[in-house]
Amino acid sequence: MRHCDVAVIGQGLMGAAALRALLRQNVDAIGFDPLGPGAALGSSHGSCRVFRRFNFENPNYTGLSDDALAGWERLACESGREILIPCPVLEAGPKGSAMVLASRRAAVSRGFDAPLLSGSEVNARFPAFRLPDDWDAVVQDGAAILLAQVALEALRAPAETAGRIVPEAVVALEQHPDHVIVRTAGQSFRADTVILATGPWMTRLLPDLAPLLEVTRQTVGWFRPARPATVRPGAFPLFILARSEDDIVYGFPDFEGRGVKAAPHNHGPAADADAWGPEATDVELGPVSEALAELIPGAAGPIAERDVCLYTNTRPADRRPDAGDEFILDRWPGSRLIVASACSGHGAKFAPAIGDRLARLALEPDYLAQPFFRLSRYSAFPDDGPFQPAE
Ligand SMILES: Cc1cc2nc3c(=O)[nH]c(=O)nc-3n(C[C@H](O)[C@H](O)[C@H](O)COP(=O)(O)OP(=O)(O)OC[C@H]3O[C@@H](n4cnc5c(N)ncnc54)[C@H](O)[C@@H]3O)c2cc1C
């Protein structure tokens, strides 16, 4: 039976980043995934994601963003491929918008200027927009279009070249006190430690995770813009518009000539991890069409392409309360498993930083991720001591 120090199950952005970090340190690690880059399944699929430096979700993410940026730049250098296209991000909402406030706070707490803009100032700077004059807005630099598929290909390339990815699904994990047997349909491997990074399929190999996660169906559209010149990169930012807390739409400039990619960020209906169809409907994309027509008429138009993706969302925590949607990066108690659930619709940008943290969890017995990423935030798990400040 083949032995390895670390098995990384799942080679989406998180698992691929972890495997790359391990191999860079000459660890005997093997990845498993039946899918390759370019597949239409998996939460990492598709051409692009938003990279933000200042995150309205949690001001403590700025350090993670900065680590990730260094990782993406290194990956671009090592692979010779473009991974990030710098592009400002516009965040806007009705007067007093909590999202705009939180985003500005994250920047200001790091000593960056993040002036509050009015809707009319945004409209003057970006002609595709028609925000109400009294809306609040902020335009953050340090953001970028993350070329997700290129990034995934580049992250996986060294492992693929070295024959370190088994292109098969893991069908069973057999846990023993000092090792884990990892079984695919035709092969078995003995691993000292297992990193589980299977995205929406997390509960298939670890059913006890089910109370902490909810998978939701998320629809995406590419809109043929009414005024193409106004939505090109340079003239048009990445955008996140919060018409209300439950009605958030985000999108990209037309950097691929496919139209303006835009989607709702709110959680869609609960879905099974294998439910990648049917195609996104006009009804599901209705709020996006409406938001574009009302707020970004230069980008509004017929839907040219559609996609479906899945978010894996974490439930709100109770011991150290949060609003949910934080990641889980932690050792599973009483086992040799490390859980990597980093989605909730905002994980992609952090992949290299998360990969490094997963590698540390596998290699350094005393290492713990930041408190808001640990299982101990839920009272169903052992407390691991007093709340510690962010690393
Ligand atoms: C529509 C949408 C938009 C998003 N937008 C953004 C954004 O703008 N910015 C941002 O930062 N983040 C965004 N995200 C979130 C981001 O894409 C996810 O955080 C990230 O892709 C999660 O990666 P992952 O590796 O955890 O999961 P996945 O990419 O789902 O990878 C899991 C992998 O595990 C494999 N697998 C499953 N079961 C097994 C098994 N038994 N054996 C072996 N392999 C297995 C699968 O084949 C798959 O390849 C978005 C997500 C979606 C769905």
The ligand as an ORCA input file, in Angstrom:
! r2SCAN-3c Opt
* xyz 0 1
  C     -20.969     31.601     -7.790
  C     -19.787     31.753     -6.880
  C     -19.145     32.972     -6.830
  C     -18.081     33.168     -5.968
  N     -17.457     34.375     -5.971
  C     -16.374     34.564     -5.201
  C     -15.658     35.785     -5.276
  O     -15.997     36.672     -6.066
  N     -14.573     35.939     -4.482
  C     -14.153     34.961     -3.631
  O     -13.159     35.168     -2.935
  N     -14.807     33.771     -3.556
  C     -15.896     33.555     -4.314
  N     -16.561     32.364     -4.279
  C     -16.125     31.317     -3.329
  C     -15.010     30.465     -3.876
  O     -15.197     30.159     -5.217
  C     -14.883     29.234     -2.977
  O     -14.518     29.717     -1.697
  C     -13.829     28.263     -3.452
  O     -13.982     27.955     -4.801
  C     -13.914     26.990     -2.620
  O     -12.921     26.108     -3.080
  P     -12.801     24.644     -2.515
  O     -11.501     24.123     -2.994
  O     -13.072     24.654     -1.056
  O     -14.025     23.831     -3.139
  P     -14.255     23.226     -4.665
  O     -13.724     24.176     -5.627
  O     -15.652     22.835     -4.693
  O     -13.294     21.979     -4.645
  C     -13.646     20.780     -4.042
  C     -13.034     19.676     -4.864
  O     -13.167     18.465     -4.136
  C     -13.345     17.427     -5.067
  N     -13.948     16.296     -4.377
  C     -15.187     16.224     -3.841
  N     -15.381     15.007     -3.279
  C     -14.231     14.319     -3.474
  C     -13.821     13.011     -3.120
  N     -14.616     12.174     -2.453
  N     -12.584     12.611     -3.477
  C     -11.744     13.452     -4.140
  N     -12.096     14.710     -4.495
  C     -13.319     15.135     -4.167
  C     -14.252     18.035     -6.122
  O     -14.157     17.320     -7.334
  C     -13.731     19.456     -6.204
  O     -12.795     19.619     -7.246
  C     -17.637     32.120     -5.131
  C     -18.264     30.878     -5.186
  C     -19.323     30.680     -6.053
  C     -19.986     29.335     -6.086
*
